């Protein structure tokens, strides 16, 4: 039914001109030609009622209250198919129609009592035959392949009863409401169908062609205007009917808004009489008012709200229905097309916007009030003189032309679809478009037109879509043979789960009836899939989400797989298809496996390999094994890379290993594969041998990580060669093997490693040197070898080793090694250690000629004979003499060096050498003198400190305790000893033998101190000559002069006693050991 072609976009105000060449034509059927239209005659006359009520002779119309037609029941088992079938997916089929009575033989007024008519309508409304199992006709599905752009509408043919009707009569008018479709025939018959095309009612009001059919806004009344001058209005729910006879053909009719709910039952009509007649019901009949006349036939009228618009050959006028005041006149475009060839279409949008389609022009006019904003009252430039309503002098309202769209075709019908205009374009020949205004041109003289189109135009005048209609006998049809009726219906939105309004267009020709529904998202996706635009379709489904796609009935996974198969089968784009696997197959493991097997079968594994998932989803083990085996035979490098990337649990390692072993030859890549497989199977020991063969740097890390030292303890030679290969030299400074062996001596003992390293002396050196640095005792058995290795590879370490490890190596072997390499300093050292100091000195002075070394050597030996040998050797050698003078110190007298010099021997630098010696001697003398002064001063200071310490007082009171017995010092009459360490003790505690035991003095004064008593008691003991200590007996007269003398004698005597006592006490043991506490601490410290 619908064909699509590439459309051109025009600018606002014009529609793009183009050719209307149909892509395909529907199968032609023989249909009866339209009945001839009766000629127009006579002048306009006042309408007179055809039927007069018996009791109301003065009434203009009779109220026919008996039912006009009885609803015939549907035949049992009638099938009512869904109206949502899409034409692009169905084939154009023709079904047998049911027999029906010839509508031309129907009586003037249809009555249910007529048995013949009742039978006819029953047959028309009955269920279809078995061969007619579809209600709609559509174009063949293969035609959709030729579409360049997506259609805007799904256009399907309405069949069922309509097909039976069209088989016997031709359509002349059509009207649509929310629930019904009314079709008027050239025979005058009116049929009311439901939206599926099944007959509901039939009326025979007219005896000639029906020119106009309308439904009121409630959808309960249908009105008709006919060639016979009759206007009929009938209720679809009751028996209420009205008929009016205007004596002249009536071309157009409009019912007042809410006609079925208003008692006035008003309408306006016009026709060949040239009068626009308003008629309404009053208490005593109907009132008829002529609103306008005198400008020729009226071809169209539209009543919306308070506005009535009508059109004639001169143009369009707008009237206020409430005041009957003329608002404006909009003249027809020049040159104007005769309305009898191309009718004028009036469509109200919103409340005050009128769309006018005349000829090739669509005009948009808006009715404004005078109190509107100033900017809305501005006149359109150039139109104020043409449209009187645009003048500001109008009393209440004015009209503004907001848009004019010029098309390249005649407009056979006009409708609104949201913000878009939908024009039914009649594509007449270009020559015919220029002659349609000429009254002398007859219809028969016109060229056959192209197939019509349903064009969608946006608010800017740009064509956004065009659907080419494929109708029967389109070349025989003229512009007024096409009809377009819009209606707003509600449709369930499965994505949003609610009903949404949308505009449905009903199109009619004399022999066909179509319905055009806006394409839904499902239709769009279906169209994309039919054109194999899978990517865009999947993007739309992705935007809808999984629930939305499911609600529309699409299986995203199935579409994705179909897309992939399309890419690989027809586009041969294996890589592009593989890149879409994650997006389209997602977590469907079975779908993944099917595609992987398909790629394997077609030898396209390289394209899909990077996309094969290892988790979410995880495929079967067989799939992974087949991939690996295929790579084994086609691409070993890819096999290795895949084994490194894939987790080991995905595939069967044993099977892959067996397959590799079955290969006749094993390349390095396959060896690496085996290593990877064993590593994946946690068998690093088996993998190690392959890695060693491959000279893989990961060998050493593998050994450390998995502690494989026992596995390589007999393969050190291979490890050494691997280390050399990695370093690029046979003597790598930073070896990996040596530290590895040293760190794991418990796994690879030295005695096991050294024999294997024998062919690699450099590694022996590295190994033994590392052992020596860790623990010198480890190389005891290999000291001689290490001497040789140091002499060969690292001379700087030879002398330190000889000095520190002289107790472990053989001096003889070491001397031979050094002699072999002519290492004289080491030979000197070894001769010195063996006692051959003369030989060592000879090597120094004869081979090295190093005076400094010779002097140092002789100093170390401290042997006068060596000094004599050195001096003797240097007698006739000026250089040696100068060297001895420069380096000699206090070890030898410089005179011994200078005296043997024979007279006349020229010694270069002798004077500076002698001056240096003198300076050195003077410096030594100064140092010794300074040291002597420092020592003397230090001794003096220490002596003073000692004296001060001896004279220092010692504090002792009644609380001071003996350090030995822990008793108070002043308890009892016994002597005490005070040490310089500030400790105190009883004399009896430290020297019991020094205390004389005497009887206590019974009459000693209580005030006499223990010290005084003790002194008196021991006075005899302290003095060897008691007579010397006896006090002098002086006369009484001499006591005064001699008082001072006596006191001096007493002090001298006490001093003598103290000195004597100290002398006695110094002979005791504690006087030598000192304080017993401090002596004990010193002994403890010494022991510790």
Helices and strands as residue ranges (DSSP letters): E 2-4, G 87-89, G 103-105, H 115-124, G 141-146, E 153-157, H 161-166, E 171-176, E 180-185, E 190-194, E 199-203, E 210-215, E 221-226, E 230-235, E 241-245, E 250-255, G 259-261, E 267-271, E 276-282, E 285-292, E 298-304, E 307-312, E 315-320, E 325-331, E 345-349, E 353-358, E 361-369, G 374-377, G 388-390, E 397-406, E 410-417, E 420-426, H 430-433, G 443-445, E 453-457, E 463-469, G 474-476, G 479-481, E 483-493, E 498-509, E 512-518, H 521-530, H 534-551, H 556-569, H 574-579, H 581-584, H 589-601, H 605-608, G 609-611, H 621-634, H 636-645, G 648-650, H 653-661, H 668-680, H 684-693, H 698-706, H 709-712, H 716-727, H 737-743, H 750-757, H 761-774, G 776-782, H 783-793, H 796-804, H 811-821, H 824-834, H 837-842, I 843-848, H 851-861, H 864-873, H 878-887, H 894-899, H 910-951, E 976-978, E 984-986, H 987-990, G 992-994, H 1010-1017, H 1019-1022, H 1026-1029, G 1036-1038, H 1043-1066, H 1069-1073, H 1076-1087
